[in-house]
Amino acid sequence: MVEYTVILAFGVLMLMGPGGDVLLDLATVMKNKYRGYSYAMSLSPLPDFGTGPRLANYIEDLNLDPELDDETLARLTVDPVQEQVNTALQPISDAYQAFNDINGLLGGMEDLDDIAYEMLRDAISPF
């Protein structure tokens, strides 16, 4: 029992002792964290689909009154950034496909037996 009392007294002294307002700092941190948590919980959930046909189907299924015209619906469901990203990443995708094509990669090399023979011949020391 004495050990628990000593540890509890030491803890209280650390929280209220000299060197700062630890309890006030702790309360401030808890308030800020709760404020951030409550803000995050108040946000709307993100839709389960990206832009495109699935979004268009979802909007059409809402049966909005008045309905969206085709031009507005097309503007909402086209993502110009994604089109630019796909265009920019196309060379990388092509290079990745070429690298994965083992037959194409090995087809451009010399005969592997000749390469091994040359390596062995060059590795033998004349001494």
N, C-alpha and C positions, 0 to 999 in steps of 0.2 A: 504494500500500500504506500509505503514511503517513497518507493521508486516512482510510482505513478504521480504522486504529488510533486516530486522534484521535477519530473519531466514536464508536467502541466505548468508549473510555475515558470520554468525556463521558457516554455513556449509563449506564455502570456507576456513575459518580459521582452522577448524578441519582438512580439507584435506591437507592444505599446512602449517599448523602451526608447532610449535616446537614438538619434540618428535619422528620424523621419517619421512620417505618419503612415505606417505600413497599412493600418486598417483603412484609412481614407484612400490610399492608393489602390488597395484591393477592391474597395467599393466602387471606385471610379472605373477600374478595369471591368468589373462585372456589369456595370451599367452600360458601358460602351459595347461590350460583347452582346448583351441582351438587345440593345438598340439595333445592332447589325443583324442579329438573328431575326428579330421581328420584321425588319425591312425585307430580308431575304424571303421570309415566309409570306409576305404580302404580295410578292411578285407573281405574275401570271405564269403558269407552267408553259414551257416551250411546246410547240406542236410536235407530234410524232413523225412528221414528214418534212422533207425539205421543200424547196420550191419545185414547181413543175406540175405534171399531170395529176399527181396525188393531191396537191394543194387545190388545184382547179376543181377536182371532183368533190373535195370537202366543201369548198365555198359554194358550189352548185347545190350540194345536198342540204345546205343550211336554209334554202328557200327564203332568201332575204327579200324584204319588201321595202323599197323597190329592188328589183334584181339588178345585179351588176351587168353592164353592157360588155360585149365581147372585147372591146379595146381595153377597158379597165382590167378585166380578168386576165388578158394576155400580159398586160404590164405588171400585174402582181405576181404572175407565175413564171416570169423569165428572170433569171439571175445573170446579169451581164458579167459579174465578177467571175462566176464559175466558168463561163465561156472563155474568158481571158486566161484563167488558170489552166484550163484544159489545153488551150493553144500553146501556152508557155511550157507546159510539162510534156508535150508530145515528143520532142527530141529525146528527153530523158527516158520516156517510156519505150521509144524505139531502140535506144541503146541498151536498155535493160533486156528487152526481148532478144536482141542480137547476142547479148552476153549469155543469156540462158540457152541459146541454141548451140548446144555442145557440138553437134555435127558440123555446123557452119564454122565454129571456132577451131575445131581440130582439122577441118578440111583445108584450111588455109596454111597449115603447118607442113613441114617436110615430113617424110616418113619417120616415125618414131624410132624404128630400129637404127636408121642412119644417125639420128641425133644421139642415141645411146652409145653407138660405136664411136662417134667423134668425141663424146665426153670421156669415154673410157680411154681412148687413145691419148687425149690431151692430159688426162690425170696421171698417166704413167710417167714417172720421173726417169730421166736418162741416167741418173746416178745409182 
